[in-house]
Amino acid sequence: MSDDPETLRQIEELSHDSRPLLVLDVDDVLLEFVRPLPRFLEKRGYRLTLESFRLFGNITHVESGRTIEPEEATGLIDDFFMEQADWQAMTEGAAEALAHFGDRAEVILLTMMPHRHRDARRLHLEALGMNYPLLTTEMAKGPAIKRLRGDSNRPVVFVDDQPRNLASARESVPDVHLIHLMADNSLRKMLPEPPDGAYVVEDWKEATPIIAAALGI
């Protein structure tokens, strides 16, 4: 089961499906996040300096020069998600890649964000043509992926920009096919290495045939 009871509730709403399973992260996989965020913060009077791949400690108030506290940073990110439709565009190549798979795979979107933003995110994705089930989680993604797969041995592919999420998936589903994809590849140097055996790709064009082969479609 998922460790997050709300995520489990969302999974239970889905219909049983036996097709190969493709689970996709959203931020910086389907929707750009790191690129529009500095523009959003600048509008609010803040600056993001990515000296490490984290938000806490990297956001400063422009006028005072102070580094803001985690609580204030959390509030800003919360506001960003409330206004995501104004800021987050599709990652290049994502729509074309998903169209390639058609209805031959079950596609599930699994995003790590506060559950209260689920409806806003779902409406934004649907407006962009991403009419796939959306699950939110505030805890590790691996248990949710295991629950999504169910009791079958159907192939599973998981695409995420965060190595820790890929590692969580591997812990819960040892035979999962992992794809490390980032909307901004210049940030890879700030991250730990993905788990052994994960495919590291530059973009959706490179990822598409790897995903198709792993899913057997």
C-alpha positions in Angstrom: 0.0 0.0 0.0 0.9 3.6 -0.3 2.3 5.2 2.9 0.1 8.2 2.1 -3.6 7.4 2.9 -4.9 10.1 0.6 -2.8 8.7 -2.3 -4.2 5.3 -1.5 -7.7 6.7 -1.6 -7.0 8.3 -5.0 -5.6 5.0 -6.3 -8.7 3.1 -5.2 -10.8 5.4 -7.4 -9.0 4.1 -10.5 -10.4 1.3 -12.6 -8.5 -2.0 -12.8 -6.2 -2.0 -15.8 -4.0 -4.8 -17.2 -2.1 -2.7 -19.8 1.6 -2.0 -19.3 2.0 0.8 -16.8 3.7 4.1 -17.4 4.0 6.3 -14.3 5.1 9.9 -14.9 6.2 12.7 -12.6 4.9 16.1 -13.4 7.2 18.9 -12.4 10.2 19.1 -14.7 9.0 16.0 -16.5 5.6 17.0 -18.0 5.5 20.6 -16.8 8.4 23.0 -16.6 9.1 24.0 -13.0 12.7 25.2 -12.4 12.7 27.6 -15.4 9.5 29.5 -14.7 10.0 29.6 -10.9 12.6 32.4 -10.9 10.3 34.6 -12.9 7.5 34.0 -10.5 9.7 34.8 -7.5 11.1 37.9 -9.2 7.6 39.2 -9.6 7.1 38.8 -5.8 10.4 40.5 -5.0 12.6 37.5 -4.4 15.5 35.9 -6.2 16.3 32.2 -6.6 20.0 31.3 -6.7 20.5 27.6 -7.5 23.8 26.9 -5.8 22.4 23.5 -4.8 19.3 21.6 -5.9 17.0 22.7 -3.2 14.8 25.7 -2.5 15.3 26.2 1.2 18.4 28.4 1.6 18.5 29.5 -2.0 15.7 32.1 -2.1 16.6 35.7 -1.0 14.5 38.8 -0.6 15.8 41.2 -3.2 15.3 44.5 -1.3 16.8 43.3 2.1 19.2 40.7 0.8 18.1 38.3 3.5 17.8 34.5 2.9 14.2 33.7 3.6 13.2 31.1 6.2 11.7 27.7 5.1 8.2 28.6 6.2 8.3 31.7 3.9 9.7 29.6 1.0 7.0 27.0 1.5 4.4 29.8 1.3 5.8 31.1 -1.9 5.9 27.6 -3.5 2.3 27.2 -2.4 1.4 30.4 -4.2 3.2 29.2 -7.3 1.2 26.0 -7.4 -2.0 28.0 -6.9 -1.0 30.1 -10.0 0.6 27.2 -11.9 -1.6 27.6 -15.0 0.0 31.1 -15.5 3.5 29.9 -15.3 4.0 26.2 -16.1 4.2 25.2 -19.8 4.6 21.7 -21.2 8.1 20.3 -21.3 9.3 20.1 -24.9 8.4 16.8 -26.6 6.2 15.5 -23.8 2.9 15.7 -25.7 4.3 14.1 -28.8 5.8 11.3 -26.7 2.6 10.4 -25.0 0.7 10.6 -28.2 3.1 8.0 -29.6 1.9 5.5 -26.9 -1.8 6.1 -27.6 -4.0 3.7 -25.6 -1.5 0.9 -25.5 -0.3 1.7 -22.0 -2.0 2.9 -18.8 -0.6 6.3 -18.2 -0.7 7.6 -14.6 0.6 11.0 -13.4 2.1 10.9 -9.9 3.1 14.3 -8.5 4.6 15.1 -5.2 2.7 18.1 -4.0 0.2 19.1 -1.3 -3.1 17.3 -2.0 -5.0 20.6 -1.8 -3.5 21.6 -5.2 -4.6 18.4 -7.0 -7.7 20.0 -8.6 -5.8 23.0 -9.9 -3.1 20.8 -11.3 -5.6 18.5 -12.9 -7.4 21.4 -14.6 -4.2 22.8 -15.9 -3.0 19.5 -17.3 -6.4 18.8 -18.9 -6.3 22.2 -20.5 -2.9 21.2 -22.0 -4.4 18.0 -23.4 -3.0 15.7 -20.7 -6.2 13.9 -19.9 -4.6 11.2 -17.7 -5.4 10.2 -14.1 -3.5 12.5 -11.7 -2.4 11.3 -8.2 -0.8 13.5 -5.6 1.4 12.3 -2.8 3.1 14.0 0.1 5.2 10.9 0.9 7.5 8.5 -1.0 6.4 7.5 -4.5 7.6 3.9 -4.4 4.7 2.4 -2.4 2.2 4.2 -4.6 3.8 2.7 -7.8 3.6 -0.8 -6.2 -0.1 -0.3 -5.4 -0.7 0.9 -8.9 0.8 -2.1 -10.5 -1.3 -4.4 -8.4 -0.9 -8.2 -8.3 0.0 -8.6 -11.9 3.5 -8.8 -13.4 2.8 -6.2 -16.1 5.8 -4.1 -17.1 6.2 -0.8 -15.3 8.2 2.3 -16.4 8.7 5.3 -14.0 9.9 8.6 -15.3 11.1 11.2 -12.8 13.7 14.0 -12.5 14.6 13.2 -8.9 17.0 10.3 -8.1 15.5 9.8 -4.7 12.1 9.2 -6.2 13.6 6.7 -8.7 15.3 4.9 -5.8 12.0 4.8 -3.9 10.4 3.1 -6.9 13.2 0.6 -7.1 12.8 -0.3 -3.5 9.1 -1.0 -3.8 9.1 -2.5 -7.3 12.5 -4.1 -8.0 11.9 -4.8 -11.7 10.6 -1.3 -12.5 12.2 0.4 -15.5 13.6 3.8 -14.4 14.0 6.8 -16.6 15.8 9.9 -15.3 14.6 12.9 -17.4 15.0 16.6 -16.5 13.5 19.6 -18.2 16.8 21.4 -17.5 19.8 19.1 -17.9 22.2 21.7 -16.7 21.1 20.9 -13.1 22.1 17.3 -13.2 25.5 18.1 -11.7 23.8 19.2 -8.5 22.0 15.8 -8.0 23.2 12.5 -6.8 23.5 9.7 -9.3 20.3 7.8 -10.2 20.0 4.2 -9.1 22.0 1.6 -11.0 20.3 0.5 -14.2 18.3 3.7 -14.6 18.3 5.2 -18.1 19.6 8.8 -18.1 18.1 10.7 -21.1 18.5 14.2 -22.4 14.9 14.7 -23.6 11.6 13.1 -24.4 12.7 12.2 -27.9 15.4 10.0 -26.5 13.1 8.6 -23.8 10.3 7.6 -26.1 11.8 4.4 -27.8 13.3 3.3 -24.4 9.9 3.5 -22.8 8.2 1.7 -25.7 10.7 -1.1 -25.6 10.4 -1.5 -21.8 6.6 -1.6 -22.0 6.7 -4.0 -24.8 4.7 -1.7 -27.1 
